Amino acid sequence: MPHRGEGPPASIEKGLPHVTAKKSATKGLITTKTYGMDYLKAKLSKKYTRVRLRYEYYDMKEKMKKISALIPPEFQSLSYSLGWCARAVDSIADRLIYDGFDNDDFLIGQIYALNNADVLMDSSILSALISSCSFIYIDTKDDGYPRLECIDGGNATGIIDTATNMLTEGYAVLERDETGKAVQEAYFLPKKTEFYENGKLVETFEHDAPYPLLVPIIYRPDARRPFGHSRITRTCMDITQSAMRTLLRTEVGAEFFSVPQKYIVGLSQDAEFDNRKATLSTFLRFSKDDEGDKPVLGQFQQQSMAPHLEHMKILASLFAGETGLTLDDLGFNTSNPASYDAIRASHETLRLTARKGQRTFGVGFLNAGYLAACIRDKTTYDRSAFANTKAAWYPIFEPDASALGAIGDAIYKINQASEGFLGSRNIKRMTGMESDAE
């Protein structure tokens, strides 16, 4: 994940390569900064581990951290996985569905359509939700037409211009070998892209775009972290670890629940007694001794599984509060909301989060389309020419039949009050349905 555009103070950048800056010959002011490929590689290596960690939680491959010394040795080899982090990401990613661009004067929607927009958009959004940002890398096909590809946040970085949310300089690993070593790399600058193979420059691609052909797609950026936040927060990871340990304790408790402990008092020391056979047997025979005494059998109170289940439900409630999900989403049935309004009301926080994602992702996709249009037309367009173009999305919640009736009544009343106020475009944004009328 990249660093902010103005560059860090030297006091906190120990161990990073030297940063050079070009100065204006007339006024002596810094007009452009060149951090260099080595600097960006060092920045990427610092963030790579964090991105990989979040992908492991999403892929449910993160190992459980065992801290209890009371777990029997026979259970120490058990390991569990939990899909709550994946659920937190997919719950947003599955609801963000791209639907072209409004006011698309430069036909950038056509560029996306010819680059498998459905797969490209979904991959970019999913990667950004996991690692806080992903990147769209722009190249050209054999015929010179723009080619767009998604690169995850663990394989690309750059220096961001916070005014435009585009990079002033970028670096990406295009291919790694089996050991994770970078084989093919690219260094992005305005007007040109340099390609490296095994550390050697093999090609320089010059273009007409005024920015590097590496565009960040960011989830929830802010002034302190312009490259956003991951959907898989530290809280999500901590709760997941606690839940996996609870599953392990539940497994241990299930063994004692299935076979409750029993005891026998007064058994002669000379009598033979096999604990395993006694556990598996359905009938035991004990006779009196020479003095007429007999052993007394008993059973300890059976262990309850309820505390483990309650603890798991508490952890699920904490995770749901952190991510805007409900207990039903995490596998705990609390109610059965069947209507569109009930589902939407229970996911109000999730809806607001998805709306936020639409705004920030839309800016990234527009920036990538703008640079691709410069490549396609071989013209350096001004960014302000695309100010009226906006990314369009399908509804976050698809309405059911009853909701469609209520929406239809509302559209009719609004258009009665203001004729033509809601047309086919706005109706599609509300319902997700496109008119068949020509």
Buried (B, 14 or more C-beta within 10 A) or exposed (E): BBBBBEBEEEEEBEEBBEBEEEEEEEEEEEEEBBBBBEBBBBBBEEBBEBBEBBBBBBEBEBEBEBEEEEBEEEBEEEEBBBBBBBBBBBBBBEBBBBBBBEEBEBEBBBBBEBBEBEEBBBBBBBBBBBBBBBBBBBBBEEEEEBBBBBBBBBBBBBBBBEEBBBBBBBBBBBEEEEEEEBEBBBBBBBBBBBBBBEEEEEEEBEBBBBBBBBBBBBBBBEEEBBBBBBBBBEEBBBBBBBBBBBBBBBBBBEEEBEEEEEEBEEBEEEEEEEEEEEEEEEEEEBEEBEEEEEBEBEEEEEBEEEEBEEBBBBBBBBBBEBBBBBBBBBEBEEEEBEEBBEBBEBBEBBBEBBEEBBEBBBBBBBBBBBBBBBBBEEEEBEBEEBEEBBBBBBBBBBBEEEBBEEBEEEBEEEEEEEEEEBEEEEBBBBBBBEEEEE
